[in-house]
């Protein structure tokens, strides 16, 4: 079964953001309000499935999802992702580069430093992709529902949760995407690769 857990991050991520002056885009995909290297935010809804935006923010074509500054004093670079009420699917994706993470398949996870600001719909998918027809996603709705509202937490997703469903980490070009057709509000301060916690064996799919 898929393995997820939550960890408090205010101290750890605050120290990281201060110390990390030049984040390595192979391992850090969003931090201090910026997408490093060639990475950039893409917003999607039925009006336009591929709308690149600046780190400063923007809205998808039909307005299903918006990205803006979260207005947090402790983490001034944090962004707010807000999905309005409608039946349309909307997603925020980080794309634009390519990275080989194959050697970290059994040793690392994508860590999302975030806080949940609203009720959570039944489906919220986090996706990673490696080109046309090469992708994998997991529904993190139940994990988000466990988070105390308005409290910064970390959601780590083991890389092998995605490779078990067909992802090729050797040519990763979407290290992160999150989408839903429901109404949702999340703040995100950082998205990065992190080592698995000691003793953590990652994700074991259902037999």
C-alpha positions as CSV (number, residue, x, y, z in Angstrom):
1,X,0.0,0.0,0.0
2,X,1.1,3.6,-0.5
3,X,3.0,5.1,2.4
4,X,2.6,8.7,3.5
5,X,3.3,10.7,6.6
6,X,3.3,14.2,7.9
7,X,6.0,16.1,9.7
8,X,6.2,19.6,11.2
9,X,8.5,21.8,9.1
10,X,8.5,25.4,10.4
11,X,12.0,25.2,11.9
12,X,13.6,22.9,9.4
13,X,12.3,24.6,6.3
14,X,12.9,28.0,7.6
15,X,16.6,27.2,8.2
16,X,16.8,25.6,4.8
17,X,15.3,28.6,2.9
18,X,17.7,31.0,4.6
19,X,20.8,28.9,4.0
20,X,20.0,27.8,0.4
21,X,21.2,30.9,-1.6
22,X,21.6,29.0,-4.9
23,X,19.3,25.9,-5.0
24,X,20.3,23.1,-7.2
25,X,17.5,22.7,-9.8
26,X,18.2,18.9,-10.0
27,X,16.9,18.6,-6.4
28,X,14.9,21.8,-5.6
29,X,11.9,22.7,-7.8
30,X,10.4,25.6,-5.8
31,X,11.8,27.6,-3.0
32,X,11.9,31.2,-1.7
33,X,9.1,32.1,-4.1
34,X,11.0,30.9,-7.2
35,X,11.3,27.9,-9.5
36,X,15.1,27.4,-10.0
37,X,16.8,26.8,-13.3
38,X,14.5,26.1,-16.2
39,X,11.6,25.0,-14.1
40,X,8.4,27.1,-14.3
41,X,4.8,27.0,-13.1
42,X,2.1,25.8,-15.6
43,X,-1.6,26.3,-14.9
44,X,-4.2,24.1,-16.6
45,X,-7.9,23.9,-17.0
46,X,-10.2,23.1,-19.9
47,X,-9.7,26.6,-21.4
48,X,-6.0,25.9,-21.9
49,X,-4.2,22.8,-20.7
50,X,-0.8,24.5,-20.9
51,X,-0.5,28.1,-19.6
52,X,3.0,29.0,-18.4
53,X,3.0,31.8,-15.7
54,X,5.7,33.8,-13.9
55,X,6.6,33.0,-10.4
56,X,4.7,36.1,-9.4
57,X,1.4,34.3,-10.1
58,X,-1.5,34.1,-12.5
59,X,-4.7,32.3,-13.3
60,X,-5.6,29.4,-15.6
61,X,-7.6,30.3,-18.8
62,X,-11.0,29.7,-17.3
63,X,-10.0,30.8,-13.8
64,X,-10.3,27.3,-12.2
65,X,-7.0,27.7,-10.5
66,X,-5.0,30.7,-9.4
67,X,-1.4,31.0,-8.1
68,X,-0.6,34.1,-5.9
69,X,1.6,35.0,-3.0
70,X,0.4,33.5,0.3
71,X,1.2,36.6,2.3
72,X,3.0,34.7,5.1
73,X,5.4,36.7,7.3
74,X,7.5,33.7,8.2
75,X,7.8,32.5,4.6
76,X,7.3,35.5,2.3
77,X,8.0,33.4,-0.8
78,X,5.2,30.9,-0.1
79,X,2.5,30.7,-2.8
80,X,-1.2,30.1,-2.6
81,X,-2.9,27.7,-5.0
82,X,-6.7,28.2,-5.0
83,X,-9.2,26.1,-7.0
84,X,-12.6,27.7,-7.4
85,X,-15.9,25.8,-7.1
86,X,-16.7,24.1,-10.4
87,X,-16.6,20.6,-11.9
88,X,-13.7,21.4,-14.2
89,X,-10.3,19.9,-13.6
90,X,-7.5,22.3,-12.7
91,X,-3.8,21.7,-12.1
92,X,-0.6,23.5,-11.2
93,X,2.5,21.8,-12.7
94,X,6.3,22.5,-12.5
95,X,7.9,21.8,-15.8
96,X,10.5,23.1,-18.3
97,X,13.6,21.1,-17.4
98,X,14.6,17.4,-17.3
99,X,16.4,15.5,-14.5
100,X,17.6,12.0,-14.0
101,X,16.7,10.8,-10.5
102,X,16.9,7.0,-11.3
103,X,19.6,6.4,-8.8
104,X,17.5,7.8,-6.0
105,X,14.5,5.6,-6.6
106,X,14.8,3.6,-3.4
107,X,16.4,6.3,-1.3
108,X,14.5,9.6,-1.8
109,X,11.1,11.3,-1.8
110,X,9.5,14.5,-3.1
111,X,8.9,16.6,0.0
112,X,6.1,19.3,-0.2
113,X,6.2,21.9,2.5
114,X,2.7,23.2,2.7
115,X,-0.4,24.0,4.7
116,X,-4.0,23.2,3.9
117,X,-6.4,26.2,4.2
118,X,-9.7,24.7,3.3
119,X,-11.8,21.6,3.1
120,X,-10.3,18.9,0.9
121,X,-12.2,17.2,-1.9
122,X,-12.2,13.5,-2.4
123,X,-9.6,13.5,-5.2
124,X,-6.4,15.6,-5.2
125,X,-3.8,14.0,-7.4
126,X,0.0,14.6,-7.2
127,X,1.6,13.6,-10.5
128,X,5.1,13.2,-11.9
129,X,5.8,12.7,-15.6
130,X,8.6,11.8,-17.9
131,X,7.3,12.7,-21.4
132,X,4.3,11.8,-23.5
133,X,2.5,8.7,-22.1
134,X,5.0,8.4,-19.3
135,X,3.5,9.5,-16.0
136,X,2.2,8.4,-12.6
137,X,0.0,9.9,-9.9
138,X,-1.2,9.3,-6.4
139,X,-4.4,10.6,-4.7
140,X,-3.2,12.5,-1.6
141,X,-6.7,13.7,-0.5
142,X,-6.8,11.6,2.6
143,X,-3.4,12.8,3.6
144,X,-4.3,16.4,3.2
145,X,-7.5,15.9,5.3
146,X,-5.3,14.8,8.2
147,X,-3.3,18.0,8.2
148,X,-4.5,20.7,10.8
149,X,-5.8,23.6,8.9
150,X,-3.5,26.6,8.5
151,X,-0.4,24.7,10.0
152,X,2.8,24.3,8.0
153,X,3.5,20.6,7.5
154,X,5.5,18.4,5.1
155,X,4.0,15.8,2.8
156,X,6.8,13.4,1.6
157,X,6.0,11.1,-1.3
158,X,8.5,8.3,-1.9
159,X,9.8,8.2,-5.5
160,X,9.0,4.5,-5.7
161,X,5.3,5.2,-5.2
162,X,5.5,6.7,-8.7
163,X,7.9,4.3,-10.4
164,X,5.6,1.4,-9.2
165,X,3.0,2.9,-11.4
166,X,5.2,3.3,-14.5
167,X,7.2,6.5,-14.0
168,X,10.7,6.6,-15.6
169,X,12.9,8.7,-13.2
170,X,15.8,8.8,-15.7
171,X,14.0,11.4,-17.8
172,X,11.8,13.3,-15.4
173,X,10.4,16.5,-16.8
174,X,7.5,17.1,-14.4
175,X,8.8,16.7,-10.9
176,X,5.6,18.0,-9.5
177,X,2.0,18.6,-10.4
178,X,-1.1,18.8,-8.3
179,X,-4.7,18.9,-9.5
180,X,-8.4,18.5,-8.5
181,X,-11.8,19.1,-9.9
182,X,-13.0,20.3,-6.5
183,X,-12.7,23.5,-4.5
184,X,-9.4,23.7,-2.6
185,X,-6.9,26.2,-1.1
186,X,-3.3,25.2,-0.3
187,X,-0.2,27.3,0.5
188,X,3.2,25.9,-0.6
189,X,6.6,27.1,0.6
190,X,8.9,24.5,-0.9
191,X,9.0,21.4,-3.2
192,X,12.3,19.5,-3.2
193,X,13.9,16.1,-3.2
194,X,14.7,14.7,0.2
195,X,16.3,11.5,1.5
196,X,13.9,8.9,3.0
197,X,13.8,9.0,6.7
198,X,16.0,6.5,8.5
199,X,14.2,3.1,8.6
200,X,11.7,4.1,5.9
201,X,11.5,1.6,3.2
202,X,9.5,3.8,0.8
203,X,6.3,2.7,-0.9
204,X,5.2,-0.9,-1.4
205,X,2.3,-1.2,-3.9
206,X,-0.7,-3.4,-3.4
207,X,-0.2,-6.9,-4.5
